[in-house]
């Protein structure tokens, strides 16, 4: 299991993310840290789900630019 410090180091965005750019976010609650399974945008001082526009109701502790997804065996021809 990754430690809080390791996870935070992976989400290396500093300050506010670039406007109109979907990013990956790391959240934290009483159980620990976790990455949201959807991209988010920072809009008017609030984190929002990139797809739905809904406000993220979690404590965001870090962000990063999207990482390229590796191709799974099921996706290969």
One Martini backbone bead per residue (centre of mass of N, CA, C, O) as a GRO file, in nm:
protein
   77
    1UNK     BB    1   0.097   0.036   0.022
    2UNK     BB    2   0.069   0.360  -0.014
    3UNK     BB    3   0.183   0.638   0.093
    4UNK     BB    4   0.108   0.957   0.133
    5UNK     BB    5   0.378   1.071   0.026
    6UNK     BB    6   0.384   0.913  -0.239
    7UNK     BB    7   0.120   1.018  -0.356
    8UNK     BB    8   0.187   1.320  -0.346
    9UNK     BB    9   0.437   1.294  -0.536
   10UNK     BB   10   0.254   1.208  -0.789
   11UNK     BB   11   0.102   1.489  -0.721
   12UNK     BB   12   0.280   1.768  -0.866
   13UNK     BB   13   0.093   1.998  -0.848
   14UNK     BB   14   0.108   2.352  -0.851
   15UNK     BB   15  -0.131   2.502  -0.755
   16UNK     BB   16  -0.311   2.587  -1.008
   17UNK     BB   17  -0.444   2.475  -1.271
   18UNK     BB   18  -0.497   2.494  -1.576
   19UNK     BB   19  -0.717   2.621  -1.765
   20UNK     BB   20  -0.922   2.399  -1.921
   21UNK     BB   21  -0.792   2.135  -1.769
   22UNK     BB   22  -0.776   1.813  -1.734
   23UNK     BB   23  -0.739   1.631  -1.422
   24UNK     BB   24  -0.587   1.464  -1.169
   25UNK     BB   25  -0.700   1.357  -0.840
   26UNK     BB   26  -0.630   1.389  -0.490
   27UNK     BB   27  -0.772   1.248  -0.204
   28UNK     BB   28  -0.903   1.300   0.140
   29UNK     BB   29  -0.967   1.106   0.438
   30UNK     BB   30  -1.009   0.908   0.717
   31UNK     BB   31  -0.886   0.655   0.532
   32UNK     BB   32  -0.733   0.841   0.313
   33UNK     BB   33  -0.605   0.807  -0.005
   34UNK     BB   34  -0.742   0.905  -0.338
   35UNK     BB   35  -0.837   0.849  -0.666
   36UNK     BB   36  -1.020   0.966  -0.896
   37UNK     BB   37  -1.209   0.812  -1.176
   38UNK     BB   38  -1.196   1.119  -1.275
   39UNK     BB   39  -1.190   1.404  -1.427
   40UNK     BB   40  -1.084   1.744  -1.356
   41UNK     BB   41  -1.179   2.088  -1.282
   42UNK     BB   42  -1.078   2.425  -1.233
   43UNK     BB   43  -1.359   2.632  -1.130
   44UNK     BB   44  -1.399   2.906  -0.966
   45UNK     BB   45  -1.263   2.754  -0.702
   46UNK     BB   46  -1.355   2.462  -0.817
   47UNK     BB   47  -1.416   2.130  -0.823
   48UNK     BB   48  -1.484   1.940  -1.130
   49UNK     BB   49  -1.641   1.736  -1.322
   50UNK     BB   50  -1.569   1.700  -1.650
   51UNK     BB   51  -1.836   1.558  -1.752
   52UNK     BB   52  -2.077   1.683  -1.551
   53UNK     BB   53  -1.994   1.947  -1.354
   54UNK     BB   54  -1.975   1.851  -1.082
   55UNK     BB   55  -1.910   1.881  -0.763
   56UNK     BB   56  -1.654   1.817  -0.553
   57UNK     BB   57  -1.701   1.619  -0.239
   58UNK     BB   58  -1.383   1.670  -0.163
   59UNK     BB   59  -1.050   1.650  -0.052
   60UNK     BB   60  -0.811   1.814  -0.223
   61UNK     BB   61  -0.436   1.745  -0.232
   62UNK     BB   62  -0.401   1.688  -0.554
   63UNK     BB   63  -0.237   1.721  -0.881
   64UNK     BB   64  -0.239   1.614  -1.237
   65UNK     BB   65  -0.153   1.525  -1.522
   66UNK     BB   66  -0.236   1.315  -1.742
   67UNK     BB   67  -0.186   0.982  -1.787
   68UNK     BB   68  -0.098   0.745  -1.976
   69UNK     BB   69  -0.255   0.474  -2.095
   70UNK     BB   70  -0.240   0.150  -2.090
   71UNK     BB   71  -0.258  -0.124  -2.279
   72UNK     BB   72  -0.467  -0.371  -2.285
   73UNK     BB   73  -0.529  -0.688  -2.384
   74UNK     BB   74  -0.832  -0.625  -2.467
   75UNK     BB   75  -0.742  -0.382  -2.677
   76UNK     BB   76  -0.604  -0.572  -2.853
   77UNK     BB   77  -0.599  -0.732  -3.173
   0.00000   0.00000   0.00000
